[in-house]
Amino acid sequence: MNDSHIETLEQVRQYLDGASVMEITIPSKTECYRLTQGTLVRFRYMTLGEADRGLIRRYLKQTSGYFRAQITRLIKWYQKRGRFQCRQRTVKGFTSKYKQEVIRRLAQIDELHGTLGGQVTKKLCECAWQVFKQTQYQRFAEISVSHRYNLRHSTPYSRQRGALVSSTHINCSKASILMTHWRKVLID
């Protein structure tokens, strides 16, 4: 966008009143920052009175497409540093503690036992690991109950099981019956 022909506050007023029609096309964020900073410098924003500052803010809002809060933030940057620039921030996010294979295996365990509650599933995995020495269940025995529910809402789990079915909550006496049944199945 080229707004260099607007040099006075009166021309800004005419533009905002609709007397001057200008097409707004800003190709990138960096270009928008450059034009905004150029406008602040060209009209000497820091020396203007309150009413004229409001006029420039409305003009920047109209020409940049930014919201009022964004314009305010950019002006504060300009007041503090004398300039502003687009800073690229790449955030990697959190690393996944549990690999997709572990989550898929959890889905298989839930499918095998009918999506029991998190505490019962944890006890079953602990029993398989500690009592029956099945080392493939060690990782599942270490997963907290609350995190099991988080993993059940993950994409790999959904791909394995389809739509999430609510877990069946049973009390500890039924869990001990299930463990006894599981012992019989594993021994046979």
C-alpha positions in Angstrom: 0.0 0.0 0.0 1.3 3.4 -0.8 -0.1 6.2 1.4 2.8 8.6 0.9 0.4 11.2 -0.8 -1.3 11.6 2.6 0.9 14.1 4.4 -1.3 16.3 6.6 -3.8 15.6 9.3 -6.5 17.2 7.2 -5.8 14.6 4.5 -6.1 11.9 7.1 -9.5 13.4 8.2 -10.7 13.4 4.6 -9.5 9.8 4.1 -11.4 8.7 7.3 -14.5 10.6 6.3 -14.6 8.7 3.0 -13.6 11.6 0.8 -10.6 9.6 -0.5 -11.0 6.0 -1.4 -7.9 3.9 -1.2 -7.6 0.2 -1.7 -6.0 -1.6 1.2 -3.6 -4.5 0.3 -0.8 -5.2 2.7 1.2 -8.3 1.6 2.9 -9.2 4.9 3.2 -8.5 8.6 6.7 -7.0 8.1 5.3 -4.7 5.5 2.4 -3.6 7.7 4.9 -2.9 10.6 7.0 -0.9 8.2 4.1 1.2 7.0 2.8 1.7 10.6 6.2 2.9 11.8 6.5 5.1 8.7 3.1 6.7 9.5 4.1 7.4 13.1 7.4 9.0 12.0 5.8 11.0 9.1 3.2 12.6 11.4 5.6 12.9 14.4 3.1 11.0 16.5 5.0 11.7 19.8 4.5 15.5 19.4 0.8 15.4 18.5 -2.0 16.4 20.9 -4.5 13.9 22.2 -7.2 14.5 19.5 -4.7 14.2 16.7 -3.2 11.0 18.2 -6.7 9.5 18.2 -7.0 10.5 14.5 -3.7 8.8 13.6 -4.8 5.7 15.6 -8.0 5.5 13.7 -6.1 5.9 10.4 -3.7 3.1 11.4 -6.6 0.9 12.4 -8.2 1.5 9.0 -5.1 1.1 6.8 -3.4 -1.8 8.7 -6.5 -3.9 9.4 -5.3 -4.4 13.0 -7.5 -4.1 16.0 -7.3 -1.1 18.4 -5.4 -3.2 21.0 -2.8 -4.2 18.4 -2.3 -0.6 17.3 -1.9 0.4 21.0 0.7 -2.3 21.5 2.7 -1.2 18.4 2.6 2.4 19.5 3.9 1.5 22.9 6.7 -0.4 21.3 7.5 2.6 19.2 7.4 4.9 22.3 9.7 2.6 24.2 12.2 1.6 21.5 11.8 4.2 18.8 11.0 1.4 16.3 9.5 -2.0 16.1 10.2 -5.0 14.1 8.5 -8.3 13.3 10.1 -11.0 15.5 9.7 -14.6 14.3 9.0 -16.9 17.2 9.0 -20.6 16.6 7.8 -22.6 19.6 8.5 -26.3 19.6 5.9 -27.0 22.3 6.1 -29.8 24.8 7.8 -33.1 23.9 5.7 -36.1 24.1 6.5 -38.4 27.0 4.5 -41.3 25.7 5.1 -42.4 22.1 2.3 -43.3 19.8 3.0 -47.0 20.1 2.4 -46.8 23.9 -0.8 -45.0 23.3 -2.0 -47.6 20.8 -1.1 -50.3 23.2 -3.2 -48.6 25.9 -6.1 -48.5 23.4 -5.6 -52.3 22.9 -5.6 -52.9 26.7 -8.8 -50.8 27.0 -10.4 -52.7 24.1 -9.5 -56.0 25.7 -10.9 -55.1 29.1 -13.8 -52.9 28.0 -12.5 -49.4 28.9 -12.5 -49.8 32.6 -11.9 -46.8 34.9 -8.4 -45.4 35.1 -7.6 -46.8 38.6 -8.7 -50.3 37.7 -6.7 -50.3 34.4 -3.7 -49.1 36.3 -4.1 -51.9 38.9 -4.4 -54.5 36.1 -1.2 -53.2 34.5 0.6 -53.2 37.8 -0.5 -56.7 38.5 0.6 -57.9 35.0 4.0 -56.3 35.5 4.7 -57.1 39.2 2.9 -60.4 39.7 3.2 -62.0 36.3 6.5 -60.4 35.4 5.2 -59.2 32.0 7.7 -56.4 31.3 5.6 -54.9 28.4 3.1 -53.7 31.1 5.8 -51.8 33.1 5.3 -48.6 31.1 1.5 -48.7 31.6 1.8 -49.3 35.3 3.7 -46.1 35.7 1.2 -43.9 33.9 -0.9 -41.9 36.4 -4.7 -42.4 36.5 -5.4 -38.8 35.4 -3.0 -39.0 32.5 -4.6 -42.2 31.3 -7.8 -40.1 30.7 -5.7 -37.5 28.8 -4.2 -40.2 26.6 -7.7 -41.6 25.9 -8.5 -38.3 24.3 -5.4 -38.2 22.1 -5.4 -38.7 18.3 -3.5 -42.1 18.2 -5.9 -43.5 20.8 -8.9 -42.3 18.8 -7.5 -43.8 15.6 -7.0 -47.1 17.3 -10.4 -47.3 19.1 -12.6 -45.0 17.1 -15.0 -42.8 19.1 -14.2 -42.7 22.9 -16.6 -44.8 24.9 -17.0 -43.6 28.5 -15.1 -45.8 31.0 -16.8 -48.3 33.2 -16.3 -47.4 36.8 -16.1 -50.3 39.2 -15.1 -50.5 42.9 -12.0 -52.2 44.2 -13.7 -55.5 45.2 -14.7 -55.9 41.5 -11.2 -55.0 40.5 -9.8 -57.8 42.6 -12.3 -60.2 40.9 -11.0 -59.0 37.5 -7.4 -59.6 38.6 -8.3 -63.1 39.8 -10.0 -63.8 36.4 -6.9 -62.3 34.6 -4.6 -64.6 36.6 -6.6 -67.6 35.5 -6.5 -66.5 31.8 -2.8 -65.9 31.9 -2.0 -69.2 33.7 -4.1 -71.3 31.3 
